[in-house]
Amino acid sequence: MSRMEFYIVDVFTIGRKYTGNQLAVYLGDPPASLMQQLAKEINFSETTFVTSDIPENGGYNVRIFMPEVEVDFAGHPVLGTAYVIRREYIKQPVEQLLLNLPVGQIPVTFGADGIIWMRQNPPTFGTRFDAADLARILNIDESDIDSRFPIQEVSTGMAFVLARIRSLAALQKARVNLDRLRALLGAHDAIAPAIFCTETLQGENDIHVRVLDDIYGAPEDPATGSANGCIAGYLVKYDVLGSEKIAIRSEQGYQIGRPSLLHLEACRAENDIVIHIGGRVELVAQGQLAADD
Protein backbone atom coordinates (compact mmCIF):
# COMPACT_ATOMS: atom_id res chain seq x y z
CA MET A 1 0.00 0.00 0.00
CA SER A 2 1.26 3.51 -0.84
CA ARG A 3 1.90 6.00 1.90
CA MET A 4 -1.09 7.93 3.25
CA GLU A 5 -0.98 11.43 4.65
CA PHE A 6 -2.63 11.96 8.00
CA TYR A 7 -3.34 14.94 10.22
CA ILE A 8 -4.13 15.30 13.90
CA VAL A 9 -6.36 18.21 14.81
CA ASP A 10 -8.10 19.44 17.94
CA VAL A 11 -11.75 20.38 17.42
CA PHE A 12 -13.98 22.63 19.56
CA THR A 13 -10.92 24.13 21.22
CA ILE A 14 -10.94 27.08 23.59
CA GLY A 15 -8.60 28.85 21.16
CA ARG A 16 -5.43 26.84 21.65
CA LYS A 17 -4.01 23.40 20.94
CA TYR A 18 -4.44 20.49 23.34
CA THR A 19 -7.99 21.46 24.20
CA GLY A 20 -11.19 20.27 22.57
CA ASN A 21 -11.54 16.82 21.03
CA GLN A 22 -8.75 15.02 19.18
CA LEU A 23 -9.27 13.75 15.65
CA ALA A 24 -7.10 11.89 13.16
CA VAL A 25 -7.84 12.55 9.47
CA TYR A 26 -6.40 10.24 6.80
CA LEU A 27 -6.35 11.16 3.12
CA GLY A 28 -6.84 7.91 1.25
CA ASP A 29 -9.11 4.95 0.64
CA PRO A 30 -7.57 1.80 2.11
CA PRO A 31 -9.66 -1.35 2.74
CA ALA A 32 -12.28 -0.92 5.44
CA SER A 33 -10.51 -3.49 7.60
CA LEU A 34 -7.38 -1.30 7.62
CA MET A 35 -9.44 1.80 8.35
CA GLN A 36 -10.75 0.06 11.45
CA GLN A 37 -7.25 -1.05 12.46
CA LEU A 38 -5.91 2.49 12.09
CA ALA A 39 -8.79 3.87 14.16
CA LYS A 40 -7.97 1.32 16.86
CA GLU A 41 -4.26 2.09 16.59
CA ILE A 42 -4.64 5.80 17.19
CA ASN A 43 -7.52 5.19 19.63
CA PHE A 44 -9.15 8.60 19.50
CA SER A 45 -12.93 8.68 19.88
CA GLU A 46 -13.12 9.00 16.08
CA THR A 47 -10.84 8.79 13.05
CA THR A 48 -11.89 9.84 9.55
CA PHE A 49 -10.89 8.92 6.01
CA VAL A 50 -11.35 11.27 3.06
CA THR A 51 -11.54 8.63 0.37
CA SER A 52 -11.05 10.87 -2.68
CA ASP A 53 -9.76 14.35 -3.48
CA ILE A 54 -12.37 14.61 -6.25
CA PRO A 55 -15.82 15.81 -5.12
CA GLU A 56 -18.85 13.65 -5.82
CA ASN A 57 -22.22 15.41 -6.16
CA GLY A 58 -20.43 18.52 -4.98
CA GLY A 59 -19.18 16.96 -1.73
CA TYR A 60 -16.22 15.00 -0.39
CA ASN A 61 -16.76 11.36 0.57
CA VAL A 62 -15.83 10.72 4.21
CA ARG A 63 -15.97 7.64 6.43
CA ILE A 64 -15.88 7.85 10.23
CA PHE A 65 -14.58 5.14 12.55
CA MET A 66 -14.60 4.76 16.32
CA PRO A 67 -11.95 2.39 17.69
CA GLU A 68 -14.35 -0.55 17.47
CA VAL A 69 -16.92 0.33 14.80
CA GLU A 70 -17.72 2.54 11.80
CA VAL A 71 -20.44 5.16 12.40
CA ASP A 72 -22.70 7.11 10.06
CA PHE A 73 -22.23 10.52 11.68
CA ALA A 74 -20.32 12.31 14.41
CA GLY A 75 -19.95 16.00 15.19
CA HIS A 76 -16.34 16.95 15.75
CA PRO A 77 -15.11 14.71 12.88
CA VAL A 78 -17.20 16.79 10.46
CA LEU A 79 -15.54 20.07 11.45
CA GLY A 80 -12.03 18.66 11.75
CA THR A 81 -12.23 16.83 8.43
CA ALA A 82 -13.61 19.90 6.64
CA TYR A 83 -10.70 21.93 8.02
CA VAL A 84 -8.19 19.44 6.58
CA ILE A 85 -9.98 19.21 3.21
CA ARG A 86 -9.93 22.97 2.76
CA ARG A 87 -6.29 23.19 3.83
CA GLU A 88 -4.91 20.23 1.85
CA TYR A 89 -7.24 19.71 -1.12
CA ILE A 90 -8.95 23.01 -1.90
CA LYS A 91 -6.00 25.17 -0.78
CA GLN A 92 -7.98 28.39 -0.76
CA PRO A 93 -10.31 30.06 1.75
CA VAL A 94 -13.67 28.90 0.44
CA GLU A 95 -16.62 29.83 2.62
CA GLN A 96 -18.42 26.47 2.39
CA LEU A 97 -17.95 22.83 1.46
CA LEU A 98 -19.99 19.65 1.69
CA LEU A 99 -19.17 16.31 3.27
CA ASN A 100 -20.87 13.16 1.96
CA LEU A 101 -21.74 10.92 4.92
CA PRO A 102 -24.12 7.95 5.19
CA VAL A 103 -26.64 10.28 6.88
CA GLY A 104 -26.53 12.57 3.83
CA GLN A 105 -24.63 15.69 2.79
CA ILE A 106 -23.54 17.89 5.67
CA PRO A 107 -22.80 21.54 4.82
CA VAL A 108 -19.82 23.14 6.59
CA THR A 109 -19.30 26.91 6.67
CA PHE A 110 -16.08 28.75 7.57
CA GLY A 111 -16.67 31.95 9.52
CA ALA A 112 -14.46 35.00 9.18
CA ASP A 113 -13.91 34.86 12.95
CA GLY A 114 -12.30 31.39 12.72
CA ILE A 115 -15.37 29.45 13.85
CA ILE A 116 -16.35 26.55 11.60
CA TRP A 117 -20.05 25.66 11.47
CA MET A 118 -21.95 22.55 10.44
CA ARG A 119 -25.66 22.29 9.78
CA GLN A 120 -26.92 19.08 11.33
CA ASN A 121 -29.95 17.08 10.25
CA PRO A 122 -33.22 17.93 12.01
CA PRO A 123 -33.51 16.12 15.34
CA THR A 124 -35.70 13.12 15.93
CA PHE A 125 -37.16 12.47 19.38
CA GLY A 126 -37.55 8.88 20.49
CA THR A 127 -37.98 6.78 23.62
CA ARG A 128 -38.42 8.42 27.00
CA PHE A 129 -36.75 6.92 30.05
CA ASP A 130 -37.45 6.80 33.76
CA ALA A 131 -35.53 9.18 36.04
CA ALA A 132 -34.93 6.45 38.62
CA ASP A 133 -33.25 4.24 36.01
CA LEU A 134 -30.96 7.03 34.81
CA ALA A 135 -30.10 8.04 38.38
CA ARG A 136 -28.97 4.47 39.14
CA ILE A 137 -26.83 4.44 35.99
CA LEU A 138 -25.20 7.79 36.83
CA ASN A 139 -24.90 7.12 40.57
CA ILE A 140 -26.72 10.34 41.43
CA ASP A 141 -29.94 11.01 43.32
CA GLU A 142 -33.18 10.92 41.37
CA SER A 143 -33.87 14.41 42.72
CA ASP A 144 -30.73 15.65 40.91
CA ILE A 145 -32.54 15.18 37.57
CA ASP A 146 -34.83 18.03 36.53
CA SER A 147 -38.22 16.29 36.31
CA ARG A 148 -39.82 19.21 34.43
CA PHE A 149 -38.26 17.95 31.19
CA PRO A 150 -38.21 14.45 29.69
CA ILE A 151 -35.28 12.06 29.73
CA GLN A 152 -35.34 11.20 26.07
CA GLU A 153 -33.44 9.61 23.21
CA VAL A 154 -32.63 12.30 20.61
CA SER A 155 -30.70 12.00 17.35
CA THR A 156 -29.43 14.22 14.54
CA GLY A 157 -27.58 11.24 13.03
CA MET A 158 -26.19 9.73 16.25
CA ALA A 159 -28.51 9.14 19.20
CA PHE A 160 -28.01 10.08 22.86
CA VAL A 161 -30.13 9.92 25.99
CA LEU A 162 -30.59 13.52 27.12
CA ALA A 163 -31.34 14.76 30.62
CA ARG A 164 -31.18 18.13 32.31
CA ILE A 165 -29.43 17.99 35.68
CA ARG A 166 -30.38 20.51 38.36
CA SER A 167 -26.88 21.62 39.40
CA LEU A 168 -23.26 21.60 38.31
CA ALA A 169 -22.29 19.78 41.51
CA ALA A 170 -24.66 16.92 40.72
CA LEU A 171 -23.49 16.78 37.11
CA GLN A 172 -19.84 16.68 38.18
CA LYS A 173 -20.35 13.79 40.60
CA ALA A 174 -22.02 11.54 37.99
CA ARG A 175 -20.17 8.25 37.49
CA VAL A 176 -21.52 5.69 35.03
CA ASN A 177 -22.34 2.12 35.97
CA LEU A 178 -21.48 0.64 32.58
CA ASP A 179 -23.34 -2.65 33.10
CA ARG A 180 -26.55 -0.80 33.93
CA LEU A 181 -26.00 1.58 31.01
CA ARG A 182 -25.58 -1.26 28.55
CA ALA A 183 -28.66 -3.00 29.91
CA LEU A 184 -30.71 0.16 29.44
CA LEU A 185 -29.42 0.99 25.95
CA GLY A 186 -29.24 -2.54 24.59
CA ALA A 187 -32.57 -2.27 22.79
CA HIS A 188 -32.07 1.34 21.68
CA ASP A 189 -29.96 3.31 19.22
CA ALA A 190 -28.46 5.73 21.75
CA ILE A 191 -24.77 5.27 22.48
CA ALA A 192 -24.43 7.34 25.67
CA PRO A 193 -26.09 9.67 28.15
CA ALA A 194 -25.61 13.37 27.36
CA ILE A 195 -26.37 15.31 30.51
CA PHE A 196 -26.32 19.07 30.91
CA CYS A 197 -27.08 21.90 33.30
CA THR A 198 -27.36 25.69 33.03
CA GLU A 199 -24.76 26.30 35.77
CA THR A 200 -21.28 26.69 34.25
CA LEU A 201 -17.62 26.86 35.24
CA GLN A 202 -16.93 29.79 32.92
CA GLY A 203 -19.24 32.75 33.36
CA GLU A 204 -19.44 33.56 29.65
CA ASN A 205 -20.86 30.11 28.84
CA ASP A 206 -24.50 29.05 29.00
CA ILE A 207 -24.56 25.28 29.58
CA HIS A 208 -22.19 22.64 30.94
CA VAL A 209 -22.29 19.25 29.19
CA ARG A 210 -20.96 15.78 29.88
CA VAL A 211 -21.19 12.83 27.49
CA LEU A 212 -20.45 9.68 29.45
CA ASP A 213 -19.11 6.21 28.64
CA ASP A 214 -20.59 4.83 25.47
CA ILE A 215 -21.17 1.24 24.46
CA TYR A 216 -18.20 1.27 22.07
CA GLY A 217 -15.68 1.61 24.87
CA ALA A 218 -14.59 5.23 24.39
CA PRO A 219 -13.93 7.19 27.58
CA GLU A 220 -15.90 10.30 28.52
CA ASP A 221 -15.92 12.55 25.49
CA PRO A 222 -14.27 15.98 25.75
CA ALA A 223 -16.39 17.65 23.04
CA THR A 224 -19.34 16.07 21.25
CA GLY A 225 -20.82 17.99 18.34
CA SER A 226 -23.48 15.38 17.67
CA ALA A 227 -24.68 15.34 21.29
CA ASN A 228 -24.65 19.13 21.53
CA GLY A 229 -26.71 19.25 18.35
CA CYS A 230 -29.25 16.98 20.02
CA ILE A 231 -29.19 19.20 23.11
CA ALA A 232 -29.77 22.29 20.95
CA GLY A 233 -32.83 20.66 19.39
CA TYR A 234 -34.08 19.54 22.80
CA LEU A 235 -33.68 23.05 24.27
CA VAL A 236 -35.82 24.49 21.48
CA LYS A 237 -38.45 21.74 21.40
CA TYR A 238 -39.11 21.90 25.14
CA ASP A 239 -38.50 25.64 25.54
CA VAL A 240 -35.92 24.87 28.24
CA LEU A 241 -34.31 28.31 28.06
CA GLY A 242 -37.56 30.19 27.49
CA SER A 243 -37.08 30.71 23.76
CA GLU A 244 -37.72 28.89 20.50
CA LYS A 245 -34.51 30.38 19.09
CA ILE A 246 -31.15 29.95 20.81
CA ALA A 247 -27.56 31.08 20.24
CA ILE A 248 -25.52 29.82 23.19
CA ARG A 249 -22.09 28.60 24.30
CA SER A 250 -21.61 25.06 25.61
CA GLU A 251 -18.63 24.00 27.73
CA GLN A 252 -17.53 20.37 27.96
CA GLY A 253 -14.50 18.24 28.81
CA TYR A 254 -13.39 19.92 32.03
CA GLN A 255 -13.67 16.73 34.11
CA ILE A 256 -11.08 15.00 31.91
CA GLY A 257 -8.65 17.87 31.41
CA ARG A 258 -9.72 18.77 27.84
CA PRO A 259 -11.73 21.99 28.17
CA SER A 260 -13.86 22.59 25.10
CA LEU A 261 -16.19 25.23 23.69
CA LEU A 262 -19.07 24.60 21.30
CA HIS A 263 -21.38 27.22 19.79
CA LEU A 264 -25.00 26.12 19.48
CA GLU A 265 -27.63 27.80 17.31
CA ALA A 266 -31.13 26.40 16.79
CA CYS A 267 -34.58 27.62 15.87
CA ARG A 268 -37.94 26.35 14.71
CA ALA A 269 -38.56 26.41 10.96
CA GLU A 270 -41.94 25.13 9.80
CA ASN A 271 -42.14 21.52 11.08
CA ASP A 272 -38.43 21.09 11.80
CA ILE A 273 -35.76 22.46 14.08
CA VAL A 274 -32.73 23.92 12.28
CA ILE A 275 -29.47 23.26 14.11
CA HIS A 276 -25.99 24.70 13.58
CA ILE A 277 -22.99 23.71 15.71
CA GLY A 278 -19.72 25.63 15.54
CA GLY A 279 -16.24 25.60 16.97
CA ARG A 280 -12.56 26.25 16.40
CA VAL A 281 -10.04 23.76 14.97
CA GLU A 282 -6.28 23.68 15.61
CA LEU A 283 -3.74 21.67 13.62
CA VAL A 284 -1.53 19.66 15.99
CA ALA A 285 0.52 17.29 13.80
CA GLN A 286 0.82 15.75 10.36
CA GLY A 287 2.70 12.80 8.93
CA GLN A 288 2.66 9.75 6.70
CA LEU A 289 1.54 6.24 7.37
CA ALA A 290 4.58 4.01 6.88
CA ALA A 291 4.47 1.82 3.80
CA ASP A 292 4.29 -1.92 4.27
CA ASP A 293 7.59 -3.74 3.78
N, C-alpha and C positions, 0 to 999 in steps of 0.2 A: 504494500500500500504506500502511495506517495505521502509526503509530509503534509500535515494539516496545520494551518495557523489556528491559534486559539488566543483568547483574551479573557482576562479576569477583571470584572468591574464590580463596583459597589453601587447598589441601587437604593433609592430613597434615603440618601445620606442627609446628614445635617450640615452639609456644605464642605465636608472634608473626607478624605479616604479613611478606610477602616471603621466606618460607621455604615448604617444601612444593612442591606442584605447582599451577600456575595453571590455572584453568578459567573459561571464559565460559559463562554460562547465559542463554539467551533465553527469554522468555515469549511464545509465539506459534507460529503454524503456517503459515509462508510456504511457497512451493513448495520442493521438495527441492533444486532447482538453486540457489536463493538460500541455503538452509541451507549448501550446500557452499561457495558463494562467501563467505559470512560466516565460516565456519570457516577458509577460506584467508586471508581478510582479517586476522583476529585472530592466526592462525598459532600458537595454543597446540597442545599435543599433542592435546587434544580440546576440542570445543565442544558444548554440549547445547541442545536445544530442548524445552521443556515445552509440548506442543501443545494442551493444554486445561486450564482451571482446574477442570473438573468431573471427578471420579474416574470411572473405568470399571472395573467388577469390583473396586471397592475400591481401585484404584491409579491413579497418574498416568502418562499416556502420555509417554514420553521417547524422543527420538532422539539418537544420539551420532555426531558427525562428527570424524574426523581432518582435517587440511588437505587431503588428497587423496581420502578415501574415507569412507563411512559404515560404522560397525562395530556389531555386535550387543550388545557388552558392553565395559565398561572400568571399572576400579575407582574411581579418584578422582572421575570424573564422577558416579558414583552418590551418594557422600557429599556432594559439593558441590551437586548438584542438589537432593537431599533437604533440605539446609540452606536453600536459597532457597525451595523450596516451602513449608516450614513457616513461614518468615519472612514471605513475601509472599502466599501463598494461604490457609493455615490460620490464621495469625496468633494462634496460641496454642501453649503448650508441650506438644504431644502427645508421647507416649513412642515411638510407632511410626507409620510410614507405609510404603506400598508403591509401588514404581516398576514400571511395565509396560515391559519391554524385549523385544526379539525372542527372547532366551534364556529368557524367562519372568518371573514376578513376583519382584522382589528385595526382601525386607524390610529396612528400615532402622530402627535403634533409637537413640534419643537418651539417652545416659547422663547422670546427675545431675552427673557430674564434667566434663562438656563434651566427652567423647569420643563420636563418632557411629560406630555399628557397622553393617555390612552382613553378612548371611548370604549367602555365595556358593554356587553350585551345587556338588554333589560333584565332585571332580576326576576327570578321565579321563587315563589314562596310555597314551601312544602309542609312536611310533618311538623306538628307542634309536640313539645316534650314537657314532661312534668318537672317542676322545680325541685322536688325532693330527689328525683333521680340525678339531675345535674349536680345538685349540691353534694351528693355522695361521691360522684365522679371527681369533683373538684376539691373535695375535702374542705368545704366551707359550710356555713350555716345556711339553711334554706332561707332564712330572713335576710341574708346578704344579697339575694337575687331580687331585683325590682319586679314585683308581681304585677305592676300596672301594664307591662308589655310582655308579649308572648316569647317563650323560648322556642325558636323555630329554625328549621332548616331553610337556608336561603342560598341561591346560586346565581352567578352571572357567567357560569362556565365551569366553575369548581364550587362544590357545595360545602357549607359550614353550618354548624349549629350556633346560632347567635343568642346572646343573653346580655341584658344590661345589668351590671352589678352596682349596688348602691354606693359604694365608697372605694377609693383608691386602696385603702388598707385591706379591704376584703379581697379586692382583685389581686393585690400583690401576694397575699398568702395562699392563693389557689395552687394546689399541687395535684396533678392528675393521677388517678388510679387507672392505669392503662388497661387492666383486665376489665374493669367496669365500663370503661369507655368503649372498648372493642365489642363488648356484649351489647351496649346500647346502639352502636352504629353499624353493627353487622348486617342489618337488613335495610340500611339506608345508604344514600350516596355520599353523605357528608364525611369529610376526612378528619375534621377536628372541631373542637369548640373554639369560637371566636368571641371572647368576652370583652366588654368595654364599660367604661364609666365616664362621667363628665367632670371628674376631678382629675387634674393633671399635675405632673411634676414641673413642667415648664409653663409659666403663666400665660405665654402667648399662644399656647395650644388649646384645643377645644375638647378633645377626647383622648383617653389613654386606652390602648388596645393590647391584649395578649392573645396569641394564637398558640394553643397548647398541643402537646404531643399528638401526632397524627398516626393513622394506622399503617403508614408506610415506614415508620421508624425514624423519621427526621426529628431532631430535637425541637424545642420551642423556637418558633420562627421569629427572626428579628424585625422583619418588615414584610407584610403580606398584602400585595395589591389586590388580589382576588377577594380576600376576606374583607378588606376595607371597602371594596366596591359593594359587597353584600351589605355591609354595615350602612353605607351611604343610602342604599335603596331602602333598607329597613327604617332608618331615621326619617325618611320622607314618607314612606307608607304609613307609619304609625305616629307621625307628627311628634316624634320624641323631643325635638328641640323647639317645638312650637311654630314650625314653618314647613311649608311644602317645597321650599327651595333652600338649599344649604350651600355654603362655601366655607369649609372649615379645615382645620389643621389637626392631624391625628399623629400622636406619638406612640412609638412601639419599640420594643427591644431593650429597654433599660434594665430589665431583670437579668439579662444575659450579656450585658456589657457591649451591646451593639445599638446604641441609640439611633433612632430612625425618625424621619419626618415624611408624612404622606399628606398631600393636598386632596381633599374630597370635595367634589361638586356634584350636586344631583338636584333634579327638579321633575315635577310631573309634566308630561307632554302627551295629551290625549289619553290613551289607555295604558301607556307605558311610563316608566321612570327612566330618565336619561341620566347616565352616570359617567363622569370623567374622574380619573385618578391621575395625579401628577406627582413628580418627584425629581430629584437631581441624581445624576449618574457621574461617577468618578472612575477613570481608568486606573487600574492598579498594576497590571502586568500583562505582558504578551509573550508568546513563544511559539514553538513548533512542536508538534507531536513527533517523537522520534520514529524514523522509518523502521519497519521490521527488518531483521537481518536476513 
